[in-house]
Amino acid sequence: MNLEAVKSIYFFEMARTRRTLLQSVVSPVISTSLYFIVFGAAVGSRIQEIDGVSYGAFITPGLIMLTLLTQCIGNGSFGIYFPKFTGTIYELLSSPVSMTEIVLGYVGAAATKGMMIGIIILGTASLFVDLSIAHPFVMLLFFVLTAITFSLFGFIIGIWAKDFEQLNLIPMLVIPPLVFLGGSFYSVNMLPPFWQAVSHFNPVLYLISGFRWSFFEIADVNPVVSFAIIIVFLAVLMGLLTWIFRTGYRLRN
């Protein structure tokens, strides 16, 4: 294992966050604050509590997941796509660096940046509502696993994308609706039976439900099932990535 190569890729990607501090940090904080102002004032005035938890606190895990998913996918995809776009990917592929080390560097940096923003969002949320974490270890486990899984997902998107339109297709048009419809701002138990059944086909529901359970011990889905879904998704992504490396799919395009 060439740790120097992993460190070089990792710190290069982390340096990009410092160069784009306004976009990377300030923008998510402002967006989260607006969510709390709009949903907390407009919806929260009509829905005081859900399962004994104040509405503002109830939506906090969903907002953290929304930010974590979009940030990890965005950072993971752009990190590998930009070298393809500029042509510097050839320097990386011709260097004595294995594919495993490339993935560790890019995915590790994307996950770190996503978790940093997630922690900032958690701190921002605590300014608006009273939060308590019933199971800190479980919360951290879901938090880290989700960051790694969706950073890896973003990395695969970056390899697949041929242009910036494809690069932003899933992070902008697919992930936000899945998060909004995955119980971020409501409990799926409030829906009619048919839509409850439909919601269970949404994989993001399991992430948000398990993460929310770690805070308040309430969930739409058994947290063990939520954990299993993350592991299965991570395993599928790792299998897909293995196939990509074996075939060289779009790495040089």
CORFEN-V395507 format. One record per backbone hydrogen bond with DSSP energy under -1.0 kcal/mol. CO is the residue of the C=O (numbers start at 1). NH is the residue of the N-H. Records with the same first field share a line. If there is no record, write none. Layout:
# CORFEN-V395507
CO->NH  NH
This chain:
# CORFEN-V395507
1->3
2->6
3->7
4->8
5->9
6->10
7->11
8->12
9->13
10->14
11->15
14->18
15->19
16->20
20->24
21->25  26
22->27
25->29
26->30
27->31
28->32
29->33
30->34
31->35
32->36
33->37
34->38
35->39
36->40
37->41
38->42
39->44
43->46  47
48->55
50->53
53->50
54->58
55->59
59->63
60->64
61->65
62->66
63->67
64->68
65->69
66->70
67->71
68->72
69->73
70->74
71->75
72->76
73->77
74->78
75->79
77->81
78->82
81->85
82->86
83->87  89
87->90
88->92
89->93
90->94
95->97
98->102
99->103
100->104
101->105
102->106
103->107
104->108
105->109
106->110
107->111
108->112
109->113
110->114
111->115
112->116
113->117
114->118
115->119
116->120
117->121
118->122
119->123
120->124
121->125
122->126
124->127
125->128  129
135->139
136->140
137->141
138->142
139->143
140->144
141->145
142->146
143->147
144->148
145->149
146->150
147->151
148->152
149->153
150->154
151->155
152->156
153->157
154->158
155->159
156->160
157->161
163->167
164->168
168->172
169->173
170->174  175
174->178
175->179
176->180
177->181
179->182
187->190
188->191
192->196
193->197
194->198
195->199
196->200
198->201
199->202
202->205
204->208
205->209
206->210
207->211
208->212
209->213
210->214
212->216
213->217
214->135
215->134
222->226
223->227
224->228
225->229
226->230
227->231
228->232
229->233
230->234
231->235
232->236
233->237
234->238
235->239
236->240
237->241
238->242
239->243
240->244
241->245
242->246
243->247
244->248  249
248->251
